Amino acid sequence: YRLPPDVRVTQIKAYKLFGAAGLVGHGLGFLAGLLFLGLFLYVLRKRLRFMRRWGKLSVWLRYHIFMGISAPILATLHSAF
């Protein structure tokens, strides 16, 4: 609240876009949630018999690692905006 009023108005507009409930922030939270759910696909792939023919396990592990790193980063960006 130390900003001058004319600058403060532009910050409010940016917050409405980038805030956790804004368009960008909401999208990041949704994407992070999907990636968190996607992490369980690797576990299911290993455990369920009918999924064993769905590609190589090493490729699934690569995507599992990518999602495991990306999801918390996106969730942090979602909450920090």
PyRosetta script that sets phi, psi and omega in degrees:
from pyrosetta import init, pose_from_sequence

init()
pose = pose_from_sequence("YRLPPDVRVTQIKAYKLFGAAGLVGHGLGFLAGLLFLGLFLYVLRKRLRFMRRWGKLSVWLRYHIFMGISAPILATLHSAF")
pose.set_psi(1, 9.2)
pose.set_omega(1, 177.6)
pose.set_phi(2, -85.5)
pose.set_psi(2, -10.3)
pose.set_omega(2, -179.5)
pose.set_phi(3, -72.4)
pose.set_psi(3, 151.5)
pose.set_omega(3, 174.1)
pose.set_phi(4, -64.6)
pose.set_psi(4, 153.4)
pose.set_omega(4, -175.9)
pose.set_phi(5, -57.7)
pose.set_psi(5, -35.9)
pose.set_omega(5, -178.8)
pose.set_phi(6, -68.8)
pose.set_psi(6, -32.5)
pose.set_omega(6, 177.0)
pose.set_phi(7, -78.3)
pose.set_psi(7, -33.6)
pose.set_omega(7, -178.8)
pose.set_phi(8, -62.2)
pose.set_psi(8, -33.7)
pose.set_omega(8, 179.4)
pose.set_phi(9, -64.9)
pose.set_psi(9, -40.2)
pose.set_omega(9, 179.1)
pose.set_phi(10, -68.8)
pose.set_psi(10, -31.6)
pose.set_omega(10, 177.7)
pose.set_phi(11, -68.3)
pose.set_psi(11, -36.3)
pose.set_omega(11, 178.3)
pose.set_phi(12, -64.6)
pose.set_psi(12, -40.1)
pose.set_omega(12, 178.7)
pose.set_phi(13, -64.3)
pose.set_psi(13, -40.5)
pose.set_omega(13, 178.4)
pose.set_phi(14, -67.3)
pose.set_psi(14, -36.9)
pose.set_omega(14, 178.9)
pose.set_phi(15, -65.6)
pose.set_psi(15, -37.6)
pose.set_omega(15, 178.5)
pose.set_phi(16, -64.7)
pose.set_psi(16, -28.5)
pose.set_omega(16, 178.2)
pose.set_phi(17, -85.5)
pose.set_psi(17, -45.6)
pose.set_omega(17, -174.1)
pose.set_phi(18, -98.6)
pose.set_psi(18, -3.3)
pose.set_omega(18, 178.7)
pose.set_phi(19, -64.7)
pose.set_psi(19, 168.9)
pose.set_omega(19, -177.6)
pose.set_phi(20, -59.6)
pose.set_psi(20, -31.0)
pose.set_omega(20, 178.2)
pose.set_phi(21, -98.0)
pose.set_psi(21, 1.9)
pose.set_omega(21, 178.3)
pose.set_phi(22, -77.6)
pose.set_psi(22, 177.7)
pose.set_omega(22, -176.1)
pose.set_phi(23, -61.8)
pose.set_psi(23, -49.4)
pose.set_omega(23, -178.4)
pose.set_phi(24, -72.1)
pose.set_psi(24, -46.5)
pose.set_omega(24, -179.3)
pose.set_phi(25, -63.0)
pose.set_psi(25, -40.6)
pose.set_omega(25, 178.7)
pose.set_phi(26, -65.8)
pose.set_psi(26, -40.6)
pose.set_omega(26, 178.4)
pose.set_phi(27, -63.7)
pose.set_psi(27, -40.0)
pose.set_omega(27, 177.7)
pose.set_phi(28, -65.0)
pose.set_psi(28, -39.8)
pose.set_omega(28, 177.9)
pose.set_phi(29, -65.3)
pose.set_psi(29, -41.0)
pose.set_omega(29, 178.1)
pose.set_phi(30, -64.3)
pose.set_psi(30, -44.3)
pose.set_omega(30, 178.9)
pose.set_phi(31, -64.7)
pose.set_psi(31, -40.0)
pose.set_omega(31, 177.4)
pose.set_phi(32, -62.6)
pose.set_psi(32, -41.2)
pose.set_omega(32, 177.7)
pose.set_phi(33, -62.6)
pose.set_psi(33, -41.6)
pose.set_omega(33, 177.0)
pose.set_phi(34, -64.1)
pose.set_psi(34, -39.2)
pose.set_omega(34, 178.8)
pose.set_phi(35, -67.6)
pose.set_psi(35, -37.9)
pose.set_omega(35, 176.1)
pose.set_phi(36, -61.9)
pose.set_psi(36, -41.5)
pose.set_omega(36, 176.8)
pose.set_phi(37, -67.2)
pose.set_psi(37, -35.3)
pose.set_omega(37, 178.8)
pose.set_phi(38, -64.4)
pose.set_psi(38, -23.9)
pose.set_omega(38, 177.8)
pose.set_phi(39, -60.2)
pose.set_psi(39, -32.6)
pose.set_omega(39, -177.2)
pose.set_phi(40, -74.5)
pose.set_psi(40, -15.2)
pose.set_omega(40, 178.9)
pose.set_phi(41, -63.8)
pose.set_psi(41, -36.0)
pose.set_omega(41, 178.7)
pose.set_phi(42, -64.7)
pose.set_psi(42, -42.1)
pose.set_omega(42, 179.3)
pose.set_phi(43, -64.5)
pose.set_psi(43, -43.7)
pose.set_omega(43, 177.7)
pose.set_phi(44, -63.4)
pose.set_psi(44, -39.4)
pose.set_omega(44, 179.9)
pose.set_phi(45, -60.3)
pose.set_psi(45, -37.3)
pose.set_omega(45, -179.9)
pose.set_phi(46, -75.0)
pose.set_psi(46, -32.3)
pose.set_omega(46, -171.0)
pose.set_phi(47, -93.6)
pose.set_psi(47, -35.3)
pose.set_omega(47, -173.7)
pose.set_phi(48, -89.4)
pose.set_psi(48, 131.8)
pose.set_omega(48, -174.3)
pose.set_phi(49, -63.9)
pose.set_psi(49, -41.4)
pose.set_omega(49, -175.6)
pose.set_phi(50, -71.5)
pose.set_psi(50, -15.5)
pose.set_omega(50, 179.2)
pose.set_phi(51, -91.7)
pose.set_psi(51, -2.5)
pose.set_omega(51, -176.4)
pose.set_phi(52, -68.4)
pose.set_psi(52, -18.4)
pose.set_omega(52, 179.1)
pose.set_phi(53, -92.1)
pose.set_psi(53, 4.5)
pose.set_omega(53, -174.9)
pose.set_phi(54, -90.8)
pose.set_psi(54, 58.1)
pose.set_omega(54, 175.8)
pose.set_phi(55, 92.7)
pose.set_psi(55, 175.0)
pose.set_omega(55, -178.6)
pose.set_phi(56, -77.8)
pose.set_psi(56, 142.6)
pose.set_omega(56, -179.0)
pose.set_phi(57, -66.4)
pose.set_psi(57, -30.5)
pose.set_omega(57, 179.8)
pose.set_phi(58, -66.6)
pose.set_psi(58, -34.3)
pose.set_omega(58, 177.0)
pose.set_phi(59, -69.7)
pose.set_psi(59, -41.7)
pose.set_omega(59, 176.9)
pose.set_phi(60, -60.8)
pose.set_psi(60, -39.3)
pose.set_omega(60, 179.2)
pose.set_phi(61, -64.9)
pose.set_psi(61, -38.6)
pose.set_omega(61, 178.5)
pose.set_phi(62, -60.7)
pose.set_psi(62, -44.6)
pose.set_omega(62, 178.0)
pose.set_phi(63, -68.3)
pose.set_psi(63, -35.8)
pose.set_omega(63, 178.0)
pose.set_phi(64, -61.8)
pose.set_psi(64, -43.5)
pose.set_omega(64, 178.7)
pose.set_phi(65, -66.0)
pose.set_psi(65, -43.4)
pose.set_omega(65, 178.8)
pose.set_phi(66, -60.1)
pose.set_psi(66, -46.3)
pose.set_omega(66, 179.6)
pose.set_phi(67, -67.2)
pose.set_psi(67, -35.2)
pose.set_omega(67, 179.4)
pose.set_phi(68, -67.4)
pose.set_psi(68, -27.2)
pose.set_omega(68, 176.7)
pose.set_phi(69, -87.5)
pose.set_psi(69, -40.9)
pose.set_omega(69, -174.6)
pose.set_phi(70, -72.7)
pose.set_psi(70, -39.6)
pose.set_omega(70, -174.7)
pose.set_phi(71, -61.0)
pose.set_psi(71, -48.5)
pose.set_omega(71, 178.4)
pose.set_phi(72, -65.4)
pose.set_psi(72, -32.8)
pose.set_omega(72, 178.1)
pose.set_phi(73, -65.2)
pose.set_psi(73, -45.8)
pose.set_omega(73, 178.9)
pose.set_phi(74, -65.6)
pose.set_psi(74, -37.6)
pose.set_omega(74, 178.4)
pose.set_phi(75, -66.1)
pose.set_psi(75, -36.7)
pose.set_omega(75, 177.4)
pose.set_phi(76, -67.4)
pose.set_psi(76, -41.8)
pose.set_omega(76, 177.2)
pose.set_phi(77, -64.4)
pose.set_psi(77, -39.3)
pose.set_omega(77, 178.2)
pose.set_phi(78, -60.1)
pose.set_psi(78, -44.3)
pose.set_omega(78, -177.3)
pose.set_phi(79, -77.3)
pose.set_psi(79, -30.1)
pose.set_omega(79, -178.6)
pose.set_phi(80, -78.1)
pose.set_psi(80, -25.0)
pose.set_omega(80, 178.6)
pose.set_phi(81, -68.2)
pose.dump_pdb("model.pdb")
